[in-house]
């Protein structure tokens, strides 16, 4: 039998993976500008101008420097 908390967590969606450009970097925290113009502060290390993947408040990895196409759904 599973823990009730684990069952509840299984109902929640995973946080989205987003790509953006680092516009400010500090001591373990960077500000990332997302394609739609939004900004998020996340934990991690990257240089200003680098493209990164972010999820759930963390820099996950460097992102390829490819053009971004926004699609409305």
KOLTOR-239419 format. One record per residue: residue in three letters; x, y, z of N, C-alpha, C in turn. Coordinates in nm, 2 decimals, padded with zeros to 4 digits, m for minus. Example, Ala and Ser with C-alpha at 12.3 -4.5 7.8 and 13.67 -1.06 7.14 Angstrom:
2
<r><res>ALA</res><n_xx>01.32</n_xx><n_yy>m00.57</n_yy><n_zz>00.78</n_zz><ca_xx>01.23</ca_xx><ca_yy>m00.45</ca_yy><ca_zz>00.78</ca_zz><c_xx>01.32</c_xx><c_yy>m00.33</c_yy><c_zz>00.78</c_zz></r>
<r><res>SER</res><n_xx>01.28</n_xx><n_yy>m00.22</n_yy><n_zz>00.71</n_zz><ca_xx>01.37</ca_xx><ca_yy>m00.11</ca_yy><ca_zz>00.71</ca_zz><c_xx>01.29</c_xx><c_yy>00.00</c_yy><c_zz>00.79</c_zz></r>
END
This chain:
73
<r><res>UNK</res><n_xx>00.08</n_xx><n_yy>m00.12</n_yy><n_zz>00.00</n_zz><ca_xx>00.00</ca_xx><ca_yy>00.00</ca_yy><ca_zz>00.00</ca_zz><c_xx>00.09</c_xx><c_yy>00.12</c_yy><c_zz>00.00</c_zz></r>
<r><res>UNK</res><n_xx>00.05</n_xx><n_yy>00.22</n_yy><n_zz>m00.09</n_zz><ca_xx>00.13</ca_xx><ca_yy>00.34</ca_yy><ca_zz>m00.10</ca_zz><c_xx>00.10</c_xx><c_yy>00.44</c_yy><c_zz>00.01</c_zz></r>
<r><res>UNK</res><n_xx>00.19</n_xx><n_yy>00.53</n_yy><n_zz>00.04</n_zz><ca_xx>00.17</ca_xx><ca_yy>00.64</ca_yy><ca_zz>00.13</ca_zz><c_xx>00.07</c_xx><c_yy>00.73</c_yy><c_zz>00.07</c_zz></r>
<r><res>UNK</res><n_xx>m00.02</n_xx><n_yy>00.79</n_yy><n_zz>00.14</n_zz><ca_xx>m00.12</ca_xx><ca_yy>00.88</ca_yy><ca_zz>00.09</ca_zz><c_xx>m00.06</c_xx><c_yy>01.00</c_yy><c_zz>00.03</c_zz></r>
<r><res>UNK</res><n_xx>00.05</n_xx><n_yy>01.05</n_yy><n_zz>00.08</n_zz><ca_xx>00.12</ca_xx><ca_yy>01.17</ca_yy><ca_zz>00.03</ca_zz><c_xx>00.17</c_xx><c_yy>01.14</c_yy><c_zz>m00.11</c_zz></r>
<r><res>UNK</res><n_xx>00.23</n_xx><n_yy>01.02</n_yy><n_zz>m00.12</n_zz><ca_xx>00.29</ca_xx><ca_yy>00.98</ca_yy><ca_zz>m00.25</ca_zz><c_xx>00.17</c_xx><c_yy>00.97</c_yy><c_zz>m00.36</c_zz></r>
<r><res>UNK</res><n_xx>00.06</n_xx><n_yy>00.92</n_yy><n_zz>m00.32</n_zz><ca_xx>m00.06</ca_xx><ca_yy>00.91</ca_yy><ca_zz>m00.41</ca_zz><c_xx>m00.10</c_xx><c_yy>01.05</c_yy><c_zz>m00.45</c_zz></r>
<r><res>UNK</res><n_xx>m00.11</n_xx><n_yy>01.14</n_yy><n_zz>m00.36</n_zz><ca_xx>m00.14</ca_xx><ca_yy>01.28</ca_yy><ca_zz>m00.39</ca_zz><c_xx>m00.04</c_xx><c_yy>01.34</c_yy><c_zz>m00.48</c_zz></r>
<r><res>UNK</res><n_xx>00.09</n_xx><n_yy>01.32</n_yy><n_zz>m00.46</n_zz><ca_xx>00.19</ca_xx><ca_yy>01.38</ca_yy><ca_zz>m00.55</ca_zz><c_xx>00.18</c_xx><c_yy>01.32</c_yy><c_zz>m00.69</c_zz></r>
<r><res>UNK</res><n_xx>00.14</n_xx><n_yy>01.20</n_yy><n_zz>m00.70</n_zz><ca_xx>00.12</ca_xx><ca_yy>01.14</ca_yy><ca_zz>m00.83</ca_zz><c_xx>00.01</c_xx><c_yy>01.20</c_yy><c_zz>m00.91</c_zz></r>
<r><res>UNK</res><n_xx>m00.08</n_xx><n_yy>01.27</n_yy><n_zz>m00.85</n_zz><ca_xx>m00.19</ca_xx><ca_yy>01.34</ca_yy><ca_zz>m00.92</ca_zz><c_xx>m00.15</c_xx><c_yy>01.47</c_yy><c_zz>m00.97</c_zz></r>
<r><res>UNK</res><n_xx>m00.04</n_xx><n_yy>01.53</n_yy><n_zz>m00.92</n_zz><ca_xx>00.00</ca_xx><ca_yy>01.66</ca_yy><ca_zz>m00.96</ca_zz><c_xx>00.09</c_xx><c_yy>01.65</c_yy><c_zz>m01.08</c_zz></r>
<r><res>UNK</res><n_xx>00.08</n_xx><n_yy>01.75</n_yy><n_zz>m01.18</n_zz><ca_xx>00.16</ca_xx><ca_yy>01.75</ca_yy><ca_zz>m01.29</ca_zz><c_xx>00.31</c_xx><c_yy>01.78</c_yy><c_zz>m01.26</c_zz></r>
<r><res>UNK</res><n_xx>00.40</n_xx><n_yy>01.74</n_yy><n_zz>m01.34</n_zz><ca_xx>00.54</ca_xx><ca_yy>01.77</ca_yy><ca_zz>m01.32</ca_zz><c_xx>00.56</c_xx><c_yy>01.92</c_yy><c_zz>m01.36</c_zz></r>
<r><res>UNK</res><n_xx>00.65</n_xx><n_yy>01.99</n_yy><n_zz>m01.29</n_zz><ca_xx>00.68</ca_xx><ca_yy>02.13</ca_yy><ca_zz>m01.33</ca_zz><c_xx>00.73</c_xx><c_yy>02.14</c_yy><c_zz>m01.47</c_zz></r>
<r><res>UNK</res><n_xx>00.70</n_xx><n_yy>02.24</n_yy><n_zz>m01.55</n_zz><ca_xx>00.74</ca_xx><ca_yy>02.25</ca_yy><ca_zz>m01.69</ca_zz><c_xx>00.89</c_xx><c_yy>02.28</c_yy><c_zz>m01.70</c_zz></r>
<r><res>UNK</res><n_xx>00.95</n_xx><n_yy>02.23</n_yy><n_zz>m01.81</n_zz><ca_xx>01.08</ca_xx><ca_yy>02.26</ca_yy><ca_zz>m01.85</ca_zz><c_xx>01.08</c_xx><c_yy>02.38</c_yy><c_zz>m01.94</c_zz></r>
<r><res>UNK</res><n_xx>01.15</n_xx><n_yy>02.49</n_yy><n_zz>m01.91</n_zz><ca_xx>01.15</ca_xx><ca_yy>02.61</ca_yy><ca_zz>m01.99</ca_zz><c_xx>01.29</c_xx><c_yy>02.65</c_yy><c_zz>m02.03</c_zz></r>
<r><res>UNK</res><n_xx>01.30</n_xx><n_yy>02.71</n_yy><n_zz>m02.14</n_zz><ca_xx>01.43</ca_xx><ca_yy>02.76</ca_yy><ca_zz>m02.19</ca_zz><c_xx>01.43</c_xx><c_yy>02.91</c_yy><c_zz>m02.19</c_zz></r>
<r><res>UNK</res><n_xx>01.54</n_xx><n_yy>02.97</n_yy><n_zz>m02.16</n_zz><ca_xx>01.55</ca_xx><ca_yy>03.12</ca_yy><ca_zz>m02.16</ca_zz><c_xx>01.70</c_xx><c_yy>03.16</c_yy><c_zz>m02.16</c_zz></r>
<r><res>UNK</res><n_xx>01.71</n_xx><n_yy>03.29</n_yy><n_zz>m02.16</n_zz><ca_xx>01.85</ca_xx><ca_yy>03.35</ca_yy><ca_zz>m02.17</ca_zz><c_xx>01.88</c_xx><c_yy>03.42</c_yy><c_zz>m02.03</c_zz></r>
<r><res>UNK</res><n_xx>02.00</n_xx><n_yy>03.39</n_yy><n_zz>m01.98</n_zz><ca_xx>02.04</ca_xx><ca_yy>03.45</ca_yy><ca_zz>m01.86</ca_zz><c_xx>02.07</c_xx><c_yy>03.60</c_yy><c_zz>m01.88</c_zz></r>
<r><res>UNK</res><n_xx>02.01</n_xx><n_yy>03.68</n_yy><n_zz>m01.80</n_zz><ca_xx>02.03</ca_xx><ca_yy>03.83</ca_yy><ca_zz>m01.81</ca_zz><c_xx>02.10</c_xx><c_yy>03.89</c_yy><c_zz>m01.69</c_zz></r>
<r><res>UNK</res><n_xx>02.11</n_xx><n_yy>03.81</n_yy><n_zz>m01.58</n_zz><ca_xx>02.18</ca_xx><ca_yy>03.86</ca_yy><ca_zz>m01.46</ca_zz><c_xx>02.23</c_xx><c_yy>03.73</c_yy><c_zz>m01.38</c_zz></r>
<r><res>UNK</res><n_xx>02.35</n_xx><n_yy>03.74</n_yy><n_zz>m01.33</n_zz><ca_xx>02.40</ca_xx><ca_yy>03.63</ca_yy><ca_zz>m01.26</ca_zz><c_xx>02.47</c_xx><c_yy>03.68</c_yy><c_zz>m01.13</c_zz></r>
<r><res>UNK</res><n_xx>02.44</n_xx><n_yy>03.61</n_yy><n_zz>m01.02</n_zz><ca_xx>02.50</ca_xx><ca_yy>03.64</ca_yy><ca_zz>m00.89</ca_zz><c_xx>02.55</c_xx><c_yy>03.52</c_yy><c_zz>m00.82</c_zz></r>
<r><res>UNK</res><n_xx>02.56</n_xx><n_yy>03.52</n_yy><n_zz>m00.69</n_zz><ca_xx>02.62</ca_xx><ca_yy>03.41</ca_yy><ca_zz>m00.62</ca_zz><c_xx>02.52</c_xx><c_yy>03.29</c_yy><c_zz>m00.61</c_zz></r>
<r><res>UNK</res><n_xx>02.52</n_xx><n_yy>03.21</n_yy><n_zz>m00.71</n_zz><ca_xx>02.44</ca_xx><ca_yy>03.09</ca_yy><ca_zz>m00.71</ca_zz><c_xx>02.29</c_xx><c_yy>03.11</c_yy><c_zz>m00.75</c_zz></r>
<r><res>UNK</res><n_xx>02.26</n_xx><n_yy>03.23</n_yy><n_zz>m00.80</n_zz><ca_xx>02.13</ca_xx><ca_yy>03.27</ca_yy><ca_zz>m00.84</ca_zz><c_xx>02.14</c_xx><c_yy>03.34</c_yy><c_zz>m00.97</c_zz></r>
<r><res>UNK</res><n_xx>02.06</n_xx><n_yy>03.31</n_yy><n_zz>m01.07</n_zz><ca_xx>02.06</ca_xx><ca_yy>03.38</ca_yy><ca_zz>m01.20</ca_zz><c_xx>01.92</c_xx><c_yy>03.42</c_yy><c_zz>m01.23</c_zz></r>
<r><res>UNK</res><n_xx>01.91</n_xx><n_yy>03.53</n_yy><n_zz>m01.31</n_zz><ca_xx>01.78</ca_xx><ca_yy>03.57</ca_yy><ca_zz>m01.36</ca_zz><c_xx>01.77</c_xx><c_yy>03.53</c_yy><c_zz>m01.51</c_zz></r>
<r><res>UNK</res><n_xx>01.66</n_xx><n_yy>03.46</n_yy><n_zz>m01.54</n_zz><ca_xx>01.64</ca_xx><ca_yy>03.41</ca_yy><ca_zz>m01.68</ca_zz><c_xx>01.52</c_xx><c_yy>03.48</c_yy><c_zz>m01.74</c_zz></r>
<r><res>UNK</res><n_xx>01.55</n_xx><n_yy>03.53</n_yy><n_zz>m01.86</n_zz><ca_xx>01.44</ca_xx><ca_yy>03.59</ca_yy><ca_zz>m01.94</ca_zz><c_xx>01.38</c_xx><c_yy>03.49</c_yy><c_zz>m02.03</c_zz></r>
<r><res>UNK</res><n_xx>01.25</n_xx><n_yy>03.46</n_yy><n_zz>m02.02</n_zz><ca_xx>01.18</ca_xx><ca_yy>03.36</ca_yy><ca_zz>m02.10</ca_zz><c_xx>01.14</c_xx><c_yy>03.42</c_yy><c_zz>m02.23</c_zz></r>
<r><res>UNK</res><n_xx>01.11</n_xx><n_yy>03.34</n_yy><n_zz>m02.33</n_zz><ca_xx>01.07</ca_xx><ca_yy>03.39</ca_yy><ca_zz>m02.46</ca_zz><c_xx>00.95</c_xx><c_yy>03.48</c_yy><c_zz>m02.47</c_zz></r>
<r><res>UNK</res><n_xx>00.86</n_xx><n_yy>03.47</n_yy><n_zz>m02.38</n_zz><ca_xx>00.74</ca_xx><ca_yy>03.55</ca_yy><ca_zz>m02.38</ca_zz><c_xx>00.77</c_xx><c_yy>03.69</c_yy><c_zz>m02.31</c_zz></r>
<r><res>UNK</res><n_xx>00.89</n_xx><n_yy>03.71</n_yy><n_zz>m02.25</n_zz><ca_xx>00.92</ca_xx><ca_yy>03.83</ca_yy><ca_zz>m02.19</ca_zz><c_xx>00.92</c_xx><c_yy>03.82</c_yy><c_zz>m02.04</c_zz></r>
<r><res>UNK</res><n_xx>00.87</n_xx><n_yy>03.71</n_yy><n_zz>m01.98</n_zz><ca_xx>00.87</ca_xx><ca_yy>03.69</ca_yy><ca_zz>m01.83</ca_zz><c_xx>01.01</c_xx><c_yy>03.67</c_yy><c_zz>m01.78</c_zz></r>
<r><res>UNK</res><n_xx>01.03</n_xx><n_yy>03.69</n_yy><n_zz>m01.66</n_zz><ca_xx>01.16</ca_xx><ca_yy>03.67</ca_yy><ca_zz>m01.59</ca_zz><c_xx>01.14</c_xx><c_yy>03.58</c_yy><c_zz>m01.47</c_zz></r>
<r><res>UNK</res><n_xx>01.24</n_xx><n_yy>03.49</n_yy><n_zz>m01.45</n_zz><ca_xx>01.24</ca_xx><ca_yy>03.41</ca_yy><ca_zz>m01.33</ca_zz><c_xx>01.38</c_xx><c_yy>03.41</c_yy><c_zz>m01.27</c_zz></r>
<r><res>UNK</res><n_xx>01.38</n_xx><n_yy>03.41</n_yy><n_zz>m01.13</n_zz><ca_xx>01.51</ca_xx><ca_yy>03.40</ca_yy><ca_zz>m01.06</ca_zz><c_xx>01.52</c_xx><c_yy>03.25</c_yy><c_zz>m01.02</c_zz></r>
<r><res>UNK</res><n_xx>01.63</n_xx><n_yy>03.19</n_yy><n_zz>m01.05</n_zz><ca_xx>01.64</ca_xx><ca_yy>03.04</ca_yy><ca_zz>m01.02</ca_zz><c_xx>01.78</c_xx><c_yy>03.02</c_yy><c_zz>m00.96</c_zz></r>
<r><res>UNK</res><n_xx>01.80</n_xx><n_yy>02.91</n_yy><n_zz>m00.89</n_zz><ca_xx>01.93</ca_xx><ca_yy>02.87</ca_yy><ca_zz>m00.83</ca_zz><c_xx>02.01</c_xx><c_yy>02.80</c_yy><c_zz>m00.94</c_zz></r>
<r><res>UNK</res><n_xx>02.14</n_xx><n_yy>02.83</n_yy><n_zz>m00.94</n_zz><ca_xx>02.23</ca_xx><ca_yy>02.76</ca_yy><ca_zz>m01.04</ca_zz><c_xx>02.33</c_xx><c_yy>02.86</c_yy><c_zz>m01.09</c_zz></r>
<r><res>UNK</res><n_xx>02.42</n_xx><n_yy>02.81</n_yy><n_zz>m01.18</n_zz><ca_xx>02.53</ca_xx><ca_yy>02.89</ca_yy><ca_zz>m01.23</ca_zz><c_xx>02.53</c_xx><c_yy>02.89</c_yy><c_zz>m01.38</c_zz></r>
<r><res>UNK</res><n_xx>02.54</n_xx><n_yy>03.01</n_yy><n_zz>m01.43</n_zz><ca_xx>02.55</ca_xx><ca_yy>03.03</ca_yy><ca_zz>m01.58</ca_zz><c_xx>02.59</c_xx><c_yy>03.17</c_yy><c_zz>m01.60</c_zz></r>
<r><res>UNK</res><n_xx>02.65</n_xx><n_yy>03.20</n_yy><n_zz>m01.72</n_zz><ca_xx>02.70</ca_xx><ca_yy>03.33</ca_yy><ca_zz>m01.75</ca_zz><c_xx>02.59</c_xx><c_yy>03.41</c_yy><c_zz>m01.82</c_zz></r>
<r><res>UNK</res><n_xx>02.60</n_xx><n_yy>03.54</n_yy><n_zz>m01.81</n_zz><ca_xx>02.51</ca_xx><ca_yy>03.63</ca_yy><ca_zz>m01.88</ca_zz><c_xx>02.52</c_xx><c_yy>03.60</c_yy><c_zz>m02.03</c_zz></r>
<r><res>UNK</res><n_xx>02.40</n_xx><n_yy>03.59</n_yy><n_zz>m02.09</n_zz><ca_xx>02.39</ca_xx><ca_yy>03.56</ca_yy><ca_zz>m02.23</ca_zz><c_xx>02.38</c_xx><c_yy>03.42</c_yy><c_zz>m02.27</c_zz></r>
<r><res>UNK</res><n_xx>02.40</n_xx><n_yy>03.33</n_yy><n_zz>m02.17</n_zz><ca_xx>02.39</ca_xx><ca_yy>03.18</ca_yy><ca_zz>m02.20</ca_zz><c_xx>02.24</c_xx><c_yy>03.15</c_yy><c_zz>m02.20</c_zz></r>
<r><res>UNK</res><n_xx>02.21</n_xx><n_yy>03.05</n_yy><n_zz>m02.29</n_zz><ca_xx>02.07</ca_xx><ca_yy>02.99</ca_yy><ca_zz>m02.29</ca_zz><c_xx>02.07</c_xx><c_yy>02.87</c_yy><c_zz>m02.19</c_zz></r>
<r><res>UNK</res><n_xx>01.97</n_xx><n_yy>02.86</n_yy><n_zz>m02.11</n_zz><ca_xx>01.96</ca_xx><ca_yy>02.75</ca_yy><ca_zz>m02.01</ca_zz><c_xx>01.82</c_xx><c_yy>02.69</c_yy><c_zz>m02.01</c_zz></r>
<r><res>UNK</res><n_xx>01.81</n_xx><n_yy>02.57</n_yy><n_zz>m01.96</n_zz><ca_xx>01.69</ca_xx><ca_yy>02.51</ca_yy><ca_zz>m01.93</ca_zz><c_xx>01.66</c_xx><c_yy>02.52</c_yy><c_zz>m01.78</c_zz></r>
<r><res>UNK</res><n_xx>01.54</n_xx><n_yy>02.57</n_yy><n_zz>m01.74</n_zz><ca_xx>01.51</ca_xx><ca_yy>02.58</ca_yy><ca_zz>m01.60</ca_zz><c_xx>01.38</c_xx><c_yy>02.50</c_yy><c_zz>m01.57</c_zz></r>
<r><res>UNK</res><n_xx>01.37</n_xx><n_yy>02.45</n_yy><n_zz>m01.45</n_zz><ca_xx>01.25</ca_xx><ca_yy>02.38</ca_yy><ca_zz>m01.40</ca_zz><c_xx>01.25</c_xx><c_yy>02.39</c_yy><c_zz>m01.25</c_zz></r>
<r><res>UNK</res><n_xx>01.13</n_xx><n_yy>02.42</n_yy><n_zz>m01.20</n_zz><ca_xx>01.11</ca_xx><ca_yy>02.42</ca_yy><ca_zz>m01.05</ca_zz><c_xx>01.21</c_xx><c_yy>02.49</c_yy><c_zz>m00.97</c_zz></r>
<r><res>UNK</res><n_xx>01.25</n_xx><n_yy>02.61</n_yy><n_zz>m01.03</n_zz><ca_xx>01.34</ca_xx><ca_yy>02.70</ca_yy><ca_zz>m00.95</ca_zz><c_xx>01.49</c_xx><c_yy>02.67</c_yy><c_zz>m00.96</c_zz></r>
<r><res>UNK</res><n_xx>01.53</n_xx><n_yy>02.58</n_yy><n_zz>m01.06</n_zz><ca_xx>01.67</ca_xx><ca_yy>02.54</ca_yy><ca_zz>m01.07</ca_zz><c_xx>01.71</c_xx><c_yy>02.55</c_yy><c_zz>m01.22</c_zz></r>
<r><res>UNK</res><n_xx>01.84</n_xx><n_yy>02.58</n_yy><n_zz>m01.24</n_zz><ca_xx>01.90</ca_xx><ca_yy>02.56</ca_yy><ca_zz>m01.37</ca_zz><c_xx>01.93</c_xx><c_yy>02.42</c_yy><c_zz>m01.39</c_zz></r>
<r><res>UNK</res><n_xx>01.87</n_xx><n_yy>02.35</n_yy><n_zz>m01.49</n_zz><ca_xx>01.89</ca_xx><ca_yy>02.21</ca_yy><ca_zz>m01.52</ca_zz><c_xx>02.01</c_xx><c_yy>02.18</c_yy><c_zz>m01.60</c_zz></r>
<r><res>UNK</res><n_xx>02.03</n_xx><n_yy>02.27</n_yy><n_zz>m01.71</n_zz><ca_xx>02.14</ca_xx><ca_yy>02.24</ca_yy><ca_zz>m01.81</ca_zz><c_xx>02.15</c_xx><c_yy>02.36</c_yy><c_zz>m01.90</c_zz></r>
<r><res>UNK</res><n_xx>02.26</n_xx><n_yy>02.37</n_yy><n_zz>m01.97</n_zz><ca_xx>02.27</ca_xx><ca_yy>02.47</ca_yy><ca_zz>m02.08</ca_zz><c_xx>02.18</c_xx><c_yy>02.42</c_yy><c_zz>m02.19</c_zz></r>
<r><res>UNK</res><n_xx>02.12</n_xx><n_yy>02.52</n_yy><n_zz>m02.26</n_zz><ca_xx>02.03</ca_xx><ca_yy>02.49</ca_yy><ca_zz>m02.38</ca_zz><c_xx>02.11</c_xx><c_yy>02.53</c_yy><c_zz>m02.50</c_zz></r>
<r><res>UNK</res><n_xx>02.08</n_xx><n_yy>02.47</n_yy><n_zz>m02.61</n_zz><ca_xx>02.14</ca_xx><ca_yy>02.50</ca_yy><ca_zz>m02.74</ca_zz><c_xx>02.09</c_xx><c_yy>02.64</c_yy><c_zz>m02.78</c_zz></r>
<r><res>UNK</res><n_xx>02.18</n_xx><n_yy>02.71</n_yy><n_zz>m02.85</n_zz><ca_xx>02.15</ca_xx><ca_yy>02.85</ca_yy><ca_zz>m02.89</ca_zz><c_xx>02.08</c_xx><c_yy>02.85</c_yy><c_zz>m03.03</c_zz></r>
<r><res>UNK</res><n_xx>01.95</n_xx><n_yy>02.81</n_yy><n_zz>m03.03</n_zz><ca_xx>01.87</ca_xx><ca_yy>02.80</ca_yy><ca_zz>m03.15</ca_zz><c_xx>01.76</c_xx><c_yy>02.90</c_yy><c_zz>m03.14</c_zz></r>
<r><res>UNK</res><n_xx>01.70</n_xx><n_yy>02.94</n_yy><n_zz>m03.26</n_zz><ca_xx>01.59</ca_xx><ca_yy>03.03</ca_yy><ca_zz>m03.25</ca_zz><c_xx>01.47</c_xx><c_yy>02.97</c_yy><c_zz>m03.18</c_zz></r>
<r><res>UNK</res><n_xx>01.39</n_xx><n_yy>03.05</n_yy><n_zz>m03.12</n_zz><ca_xx>01.27</ca_xx><ca_yy>03.01</ca_yy><ca_zz>m03.05</ca_zz><c_xx>01.14</c_xx><c_yy>03.05</c_yy><c_zz>m03.12</c_zz></r>
<r><res>UNK</res><n_xx>01.05</n_xx><n_yy>02.96</n_yy><n_zz>m03.14</n_zz><ca_xx>00.92</ca_xx><ca_yy>02.99</ca_yy><ca_zz>m03.20</ca_zz><c_xx>00.81</c_xx><c_yy>02.97</c_yy><c_zz>m03.10</c_zz></r>
<r><res>UNK</res><n_xx>00.74</n_xx><n_yy>03.08</n_yy><n_zz>m03.08</n_zz><ca_xx>00.63</ca_xx><ca_yy>03.08</ca_yy><ca_zz>m02.98</ca_zz><c_xx>00.50</c_xx><c_yy>03.04</c_yy><c_zz>m03.06</c_zz></r>
<r><res>UNK</res><n_xx>00.43</n_xx><n_yy>02.94</n_yy><n_zz>m03.00</n_zz><ca_xx>00.31</ca_xx><ca_yy>02.89</ca_yy><ca_zz>m03.06</ca_zz><c_xx>00.20</c_xx><c_yy>02.91</c_yy><c_zz>m02.96</c_zz></r>
<r><res>UNK</res><n_xx>00.09</n_xx><n_yy>02.98</n_yy><n_zz>m03.00</n_zz><ca_xx>m00.03</ca_xx><ca_yy>02.99</ca_yy><ca_zz>m02.91</ca_zz><c_xx>m00.11</c_xx><c_yy>02.87</c_yy><c_zz>m02.92</c_zz></r>
<r><res>UNK</res><n_xx>m00.15</n_xx><n_yy>02.82</n_yy><n_zz>m02.80</n_zz><ca_xx>m00.24</ca_xx><ca_yy>02.70</ca_yy><ca_zz>m02.79</ca_zz><c_xx>m00.37</c_xx><c_yy>02.74</c_yy><c_zz>m02.72</c_zz></r>
END
